[in-house]
Amino acid sequence: MALLETDIAERLSPAAREQPVISLRGLSLAYGAGKNRKAVLKDVNLEIGENEFVVVLGASGCGKTSLLRLLAGYETHEEGEIAVLGSETPAPRPEVGVVFQQANLFPWLDIRRNVEFGLKMKRVSRQERSRIALETIRQVGLADYHRYLPYQLSGGMKQRAAIARTLAADPRVLLMDEPFGALDAITRENLQSLLKKIWRETRRTVFFITHDVDEALLLGSRIIVMSGAPGRIGLDRVNPLFREGEGVGQLRQHREYAALREELLRHLEKRDS
């Protein structure tokens, strides 16, 4: 069974159609100049609505991380239009949280103070930021480790702390760049389950990058496949296997699983001539 075709209007709620959280029109990006100029993204068109969990699937070098950096305000696009939460000039801000593959915690701060850092920059009172930090740390399962320094934690625990630090700022949009890519299989599955639980509870808009097909099928209510060089959106479809409470084992038991996985792999293998 192949993935069913569906247009953007059918994927989004009426409210999202009226005012998408993320909107890209003819977006292009290149690095360098002259003979060294390299096109990274070309004519990317995309709309993402409130509360969607969108997974961007793509092989290395297809421009998916560059796209995330544009949404986060870390890069400036070359052509086209981009709007995030209504702003046509995206810039780093608390409303847009970012989680990378590496936790990037401050090594001299314990976990609670790492999670508090963004709140401190927002001039939240000491008492309130401590309350928010401890509650968020509890949410990601690190309540017993809030006084630990980063070097005392495993890779998975560091990534939980990084997620907590981002969530503490209460972002409307969560951008995640292969956040579980460096973890072992068991830790990865545990954090996938945690992320789905957090999404169920908060319904934040999530833009999640991965190169793993199973991860895309497990997490995404909608899957976008990027391919080519420069990168383009080659596929944009709802995920008929998405179930909020299911894990990897249950995912693989669906009758459609093998065919869907094979189709996504075919799109991943496409390259421009």
C-alpha positions in Angstrom: 0.0 0.0 0.0 1.4 3.4 -1.1 1.2 6.6 0.9 -2.0 8.4 0.0 -1.6 11.7 -1.9 -3.0 14.7 -0.1 -2.6 18.5 -0.6 -1.5 21.0 1.9 -5.1 22.2 2.5 -6.2 18.8 3.5 -3.3 18.3 5.9 -3.9 21.5 7.9 -6.7 22.5 10.2 -8.9 25.5 9.1 -7.0 27.8 11.5 -3.7 26.6 10.2 -4.7 27.3 6.6 -5.6 30.8 7.5 -2.4 31.6 9.4 0.3 28.9 9.2 3.0 28.9 11.9 5.7 28.4 9.3 5.4 29.5 5.7 8.0 29.2 2.9 7.6 30.4 -0.6 10.2 29.8 -3.3 12.9 29.7 -0.7 16.5 29.3 -2.0 19.9 29.4 -0.3 23.5 29.3 -1.5 26.9 29.5 0.1 30.0 31.1 -1.4 30.4 33.3 -4.5 31.6 33.0 -8.0 33.2 29.6 -8.9 32.9 28.6 -5.2 29.2 29.3 -5.1 27.1 26.2 -4.1 23.4 26.1 -4.1 22.1 24.4 -1.0 18.3 24.9 -1.3 16.2 25.6 -4.3 12.6 26.7 -4.6 11.3 25.3 -1.3 7.6 25.7 -0.7 6.1 24.7 2.6 3.4 25.5 5.1 3.2 24.1 8.7 0.2 24.6 10.9 -0.2 25.0 14.7 0.3 21.7 16.6 1.7 19.7 13.7 4.5 17.2 14.2 6.4 17.4 11.0 9.4 15.2 10.3 11.9 16.1 7.6 13.6 13.1 6.2 16.7 13.4 4.1 20.1 12.0 3.3 23.3 13.9 4.4 23.9 16.9 2.2 20.3 17.5 1.1 20.0 20.9 2.9 17.7 19.9 5.7 19.9 21.4 8.5 20.3 24.6 6.4 16.5 24.8 6.2 16.2 24.4 10.0 18.9 27.1 10.5 16.9 29.5 8.3 13.8 28.9 10.4 15.8 29.5 13.6 17.1 32.7 12.2 20.8 31.5 12.1 21.0 31.9 8.3 19.7 34.5 5.8 18.0 33.2 2.7 18.9 34.2 -0.8 15.6 34.2 -2.6 11.9 33.7 -1.8 9.8 34.4 1.3 10.0 33.0 4.8 7.7 33.6 7.8 7.9 32.0 11.3 5.2 32.9 13.8 4.2 35.8 11.5 7.7 37.3 11.4 9.2 37.7 7.9 12.7 38.2 9.3 13.3 35.1 11.6 15.8 35.7 14.4 16.7 33.6 17.5 14.0 34.1 20.1 12.4 32.1 23.0 9.3 31.4 21.0 11.3 29.2 18.7 13.2 26.5 20.6 16.1 24.6 19.0 17.6 21.3 20.0 20.7 20.0 18.1 22.3 16.6 17.9 24.8 17.6 20.6 23.4 18.8 23.9 25.7 21.8 24.2 25.1 22.3 27.9 27.3 24.7 29.9 29.8 22.4 31.6 30.3 24.6 34.6 26.5 24.8 35.5 24.5 22.0 37.0 21.4 20.8 35.2 19.0 23.0 37.0 21.0 26.1 36.3 21.5 25.0 32.6 17.7 24.8 32.3 17.2 28.1 34.1 19.7 29.9 31.8 17.2 31.1 29.1 14.7 32.1 31.8 17.4 34.2 33.5 18.1 35.9 30.1 14.3 36.7 30.0 14.7 38.3 33.5 12.3 35.8 35.1 12.5 36.0 38.9 14.8 33.6 40.7 12.0 31.8 42.5 9.9 31.4 39.3 12.7 30.2 37.1 13.7 27.7 39.7 10.1 26.4 39.8 9.8 26.2 36.0 13.2 24.5 35.7 12.5 21.8 38.3 9.1 21.1 36.8 10.6 20.8 33.3 13.4 18.6 34.6 10.8 16.4 36.2 8.9 16.2 32.9 12.0 14.8 31.1 12.7 12.3 33.9 15.7 13.9 35.5 14.3 15.0 38.8 16.9 13.1 40.8 19.8 14.6 38.8 19.1 18.4 38.8 22.3 19.1 40.9 24.6 17.0 38.6 27.1 18.6 36.2 26.9 17.6 32.5 30.0 15.4 32.7 28.3 13.3 35.3 25.4 12.3 32.9 25.1 9.8 30.1 24.6 11.0 26.5 20.9 10.3 26.7 20.5 12.2 30.0 22.4 15.2 28.6 20.0 15.2 25.6 17.0 15.1 28.0 18.5 18.1 29.8 19.0 19.9 26.5 15.3 19.3 25.7 14.3 20.5 29.2 16.3 23.7 28.7 14.5 24.4 25.4 11.0 23.6 26.8 11.5 25.7 29.9 11.3 28.8 27.7 7.8 27.7 26.6 8.4 27.9 22.8 5.5 27.7 20.4 7.8 26.1 17.8 10.3 23.3 18.5 13.1 22.8 15.9 15.0 19.6 16.4 18.1 18.7 14.2 18.7 14.9 14.6 18.6 15.2 18.4 18.8 11.4 18.9 21.2 10.6 16.1 24.3 10.0 18.3 22.5 7.8 20.9 22.4 4.0 21.2 19.2 2.2 20.0 17.6 1.7 23.4 18.2 5.3 24.6 17.0 6.6 21.3 13.7 4.7 21.6 13.2 5.9 25.1 13.7 9.5 24.0 11.4 9.1 21.0 8.7 7.9 23.4 9.4 10.9 25.7 9.2 13.3 22.9 5.8 11.9 21.7 4.6 12.1 25.3 5.6 15.8 25.6 4.0 16.6 22.2 0.7 14.9 23.3 0.7 17.0 26.5 1.8 20.4 25.0 0.8 20.2 21.3 3.7 22.4 20.3 4.5 22.7 16.6 7.5 20.4 16.0 9.9 20.5 13.0 12.1 17.4 13.4 15.0 16.4 11.2 16.2 12.9 10.7 17.8 10.6 8.2 16.2 7.5 9.8 13.1 6.2 8.0 11.8 4.3 11.1 12.1 7.4 13.2 10.2 9.4 10.7 7.4 6.9 10.5 7.2 6.6 14.3 7.3 10.3 15.2 5.8 12.3 12.3 2.1 13.0 11.8 3.4 14.4 8.5 6.5 13.4 6.6 8.5 15.6 4.3 11.3 14.0 2.2 14.0 16.3 0.9 16.2 15.1 -2.0 18.5 16.5 -4.7 21.4 18.9 -4.7 20.4 21.6 -4.2 17.8 20.3 -1.8 14.1 20.4 -2.7 11.0 18.9 -1.2 10.4 15.7 -3.1 7.5 14.3 -1.0 5.1 15.9 1.5 2.5 13.5 2.9 0.5 12.6 5.9 1.8 9.6 7.8 -1.1 7.0 7.9 0.9 4.9 10.4 1.1 7.7 13.0 -0.3 6.6 16.4 0.3 8.9 19.4 1.0 6.1 21.9 2.8 3.5 19.8 6.5 2.5 19.9 8.8 1.1 17.2 7.8 -2.5 17.8 4.1 -1.7 17.3 4.9 0.4 14.2 6.6 -2.5 12.5 3.6 -4.7 12.9 1.3 -2.6 10.7 0.5 -4.3 7.4 1.4 -1.1 5.5 4.8 -0.6 7.2 7.1 -2.4 4.7 5.6 -0.7 1.6 5.6 2.7 3.2 9.2 2.3 4.3 10.2 1.2 0.8 8.5 4.1 -0.8 10.3 6.6 1.5 13.6 5.0 0.8 13.0 5.3 -3.0 12.4 9.0 -2.6 15.5 9.4 -0.4 17.6 7.8 -3.2 16.4 10.3 -5.8 19.1 12.7 -7.0 19.1 15.5 -9.6 20.8 14.6 -12.8 
